[in-house]
Amino acid sequence: MINQLSWKVGGQQGEGIESTGEIFSMALSRQGYYLYGYRHFSSRIKGGHTNNKIRVSTQPMNSISDDLDILVAFDQETIDLNHHELVNGGVIIGDSKFTPKLPEGCSAKLFSVPFTDIASELGTSLMKNMVAVGASSALLGLKVESFQSVVEQIFLKKGASVVEKNMQAIAKGMEYFHNEAQGDVGDFRLEEADGKNRMFMIGNDAIALGALAGGARFMPAYPITPASEIMEYLIKKLPEYGGTVIQTEDEIAACTMAIGGNYAGVRSLTASAGPGLSLMMEAIGLSGITETPLVIVDTQRGGPSTGLPTKQEQSDIFAMIYGTHGEIPKVVMAPSTVEEAFYDTVEAFNIAEEYQVPVIIVTDLALSLGKQTVEPLEFNKVEIRRGKLDISEELPEAEGKEYFKRYEVTEDGVSKRVIPGMKNGLHHVTGVEHNEQGKPSESPENRKAQMDKRMRKLNDLHSVYPNPVFKDERHEEADVLILGVNSTRGTIQEAIPRLENDGLKVNHGQVRLLHPFPTEEVREMVQKAKRVVVVENNATGQLASLIKMNLAYSNVQSILKYDGNPFLPSEIYSQCKELV
């Protein structure tokens, strides 16, 4: 028996590939296995190769695997494109409908199973994915009963007969494979899992849940890959808590509506990807100068322009920090796990309101859409802090006929905020420079006072922000410090033991606050290492440039990948070895 394996299903988009992986992984998750999944899909509704690679283990892990044990193929293209990942002794299970063939030089064991024919005999060829699940499960030594609760959850709304037919499809797939294989296969049976109940979710779901738990009740947004799931989750959940989601005509409208919601006192957010972030830049500046809280989620994908809408990249870092014209205080947070995505989203709303600034939560496609096992979230950690928002029924009457000093110059740069309609809270809100009452002003003295006020808001953020850098410091004097951002964390962590087995002393840091940059926290790590290597999915080394600029430190080497795919542990291992 084995304690982990990697399984992949592939075929044409729209053929049920995603649901095949979903049903397979949900059943394993409910038995207590740890899972990590990554989908490769095309930027089209139907057609084009797609696959879902799922890693299963009895122990926690947060990375896709280098290799592959089992490949389930709905077409020959899947075999041709993915066979190179298979380990020695790996297995391919293909639908006999297309007469699967082994490519030249491929040593995998090939089994032809009539997915489509068996499904058709049961009533519809659509159930071929369930037959494939059954064949895979036979190889893993799973029982058909393992899928009962999953199938009921998905299909019971269509009737008990549909549930029964799908369970029959799984059973038939198992039976056929047992008869076909006849013991002519390696041991792919999984060791028994601990049976504990854990969550199995994507990063976008964690962000949406974090927004809900953090008090958000309004989300204007425009659908875009890979951010749409945040919107879709909240469309279902927000109305249950008195909130709503509005699909806007574009990202400009989404961002300005979110500003309006926050101005009215309702915690509001929007979510997009690189192209949408570009459109939001002027509105982000409006949030900054009007000192209106704003939370934006940027799920990075391949760019520029439309670029690679469904592929991995981390190339929006400079855009988020420097994209707006003029100068405003803003915060850019970068969770590196699904759990952090939940807690960081809650904190983003607190920071946005306490400092009255725009806050961008940045993820990447692998973190946004990668589905993985998550330990139960601790909702008792959720804290709502609204800063200097005054929600009393009325304010003290101002002297004379002056407006309320919404932009009063204060020592910490943060002024009292009120919601519209409060008695004695009248003030002017404008995107031009203004005085303390909000009235337009071009006075040089006022301009400097208001700029200085806004820019000192974040002076103490590092003292209150929890863990701006994830640190795995194993050595006081390391041969190499590896730094990364977002989803590279798990992959780096998996490469480190291999490097240490080769005699290298390795420390690891994951930057979780990109702006304001945690200079001192990173400097402390850098001082303990002979070399610094930065791992990131872009062509220009944007995170490495931030480190060089903020630390005035030039001895930084980069490992870059920008072909649309996430890093593999073996790639980080081999390239680190070359650099050091």
Disulfide bonds with the S-S distance in Angstrom:
none
